[in-house]
Amino acid sequence: MPRPFIEGDIVRHTESKWTAMVVRCDGQTLLLEEDGCAADYSNLDDFELVTPVGGE
C-alpha cells in the first residue's frame, strides 16, 4: 500500500495530468495548491505521487 500524501509532495491528477503541491492531507481529503490557488479534493485515488517531499 502506498504511503499517504504529505505536505510538500507534488502530485499529478491521473486523468487530466495537471500537477500541484500537497498543502494538507488528512487521509480522506487533499488540500492542493497550484499557481497560488488552493482547492480541496476528496477522491485521493484520482492522484499519483510525482515527487515526494525532499525529492527522493
NUNUMAR-885411 format. One record per residue: x, y, z of N, C-alpha, C in turn. Coordinates in steps of 0.1 Angstrom, whole numbers, plus 5000, padded with zeros to 4 digits. Example, Ala and Ser with C-alpha at 12.3 -4.5 7.8 and 13.67 -1.06 7.14 Angstrom:
2
513249435078512349555078513249675078512849785071513749895071512950005079
//
This chain:
56
500949885000500050005000500950125000500650224991501550344990501350435003502350505006502250595018501250705015500550765025499650875022500450995018499851085011500451205007500651295019501851365019502151455030502451595024502451695033502751835030504051845022504051905011505251925003505351834991504651714991504651624980504051694967504551664956504051704943503251584937501951614934501051504929500551544915500151444908499551464894498151404894497251474888495851424886496051314875495451194878495751084869495051094855493951174854493251184841493751314834493651424840493951554833495451584833496251514841497751534842498251664847497451744853497951874860498651834873499651914877500351884889500151994899500251964912500052054923500852004935501052104945501752064957500752044968500951934976500051904987500352004998499252075003499352165014498952085027497951995025497451915037496751795032496951685039496251555036495851495049494551475051494151405064493751265061494051205050493751065047492451055039491651155039490351155032490251275022490951375025490851495017492251555014492451595002493751664998493451814997494351895003494252035000495552064992495252104979496352124970496552274966497752304962498052444958498652434944498152514935498752534922498652674918499752734914499852874910499152974920499352944933498853034943497353014946496752914940495352884943495252754950494352744960494252614968492852564966492752434966491452364964491552224972490352184977490152054983489751954973490251834975489751724967489551604976488451534974488051424983488351284977488751274964489051144958490551124957491151074967492651064967493050964955492250874951492550784940492750854927492350974926492551054913493951114912494851084922496151154922497251044924498351074918499550994919500751084924501651024931502851094936503751114924504251234922505251264912506551284919506651374929507851404936507551404951508151314959507851324973508651444979508151494991508851604997510251565000511151644997512551614999513251564986512351534976512851504962513251354960513151274969513551134967512351044964
//
